Amino acid sequence: MQENNDILINLESVSIERDNCDFLTDISFTLNKGEFVYLVGKTGSGKSTFLKCLYSDLDVKGNKANVLGFDLLKIKHREIPFLRRELGIVFQDFQLLPDRDIEKNLEFAMRSTGWTSKEQMTKRAEEVLNLVGLYDKRHKKPASLSDGEKQRVAIARAILNNPKLILADEPTGSLDPETSEEIMKVLMNINQQGTAVLMATHVYSLFRKFPGKILKCVDGKIFYADFSL
């Protein structure tokens, strides 16, 4: 029997409101340590809405909604930053600070989550940038990087605090196919080192080269599904 501490997300009969009405309803699923799960569906189907609820940007209701040991049904506003420090979040639009170089972007994220030692921050920035293949560009500003490089920086930022889980919202959505594959290889490498990944996408062709579990979002429902590709 699976130990409870292996379960990172546990939802039972959860609903999510948007614009004062239930947008996603009756969601029940678990995600375990080390899994790679695709959240698939058409644009506007609710994938981003679902991810937002997991880092408590949107309220949920239901029988159970636990993420990394936090009860989303009872979480207090002051507790939300502690939940988010346990997660790695990758956005489609990168959200890098344009006025500082890549190393300083990572340092800003670390200071925001409680890091204080300059030496330790420099060391950790080197580690994560080497992992995504961008250490040689640590003193470049975002404007001088390609979109694929910016996304790799965003992934490096997401793993600074060694999260058990990464939530990635369409991380390849604005990238060409070749660059998308490069980003997927980075995410798969991180996953193989033990970090679970829940990745929203509408690019079904990714499943052929990079297999994982499939969570489908359609008609206000979310459920595991099999795809014959």
QUINOR-V56046 format. One record per run of one state. SS is the DSSP state (alpha for helix, beta for strand, coil for the rest). FROM is the first residue (numbers start at 1). TO is the last residue. Records with the same first field share a line. If there is no record, write none. Layout:
BEGIN
SS=FROM-TO, FROM-TO
END
This chain:
BEGIN
coil=1-3, 19-20, 33-35, 41-46, 55-59, 62-63, 68-69, 72-76, 86-86, 91-100, 113-117, 132-134, 138-140, 145-146, 159-164, 170-176, 193-195, 202-205, 210-212, 219-220, 225-229
alpha=4-6, 47-54, 77-85, 102-112, 118-131, 135-137, 142-144, 147-158, 177-192, 206-209
beta=7-18, 21-32, 36-40, 60-61, 64-67, 70-71, 87-90, 101-101, 141-141, 165-169, 196-201, 213-218, 221-224
END
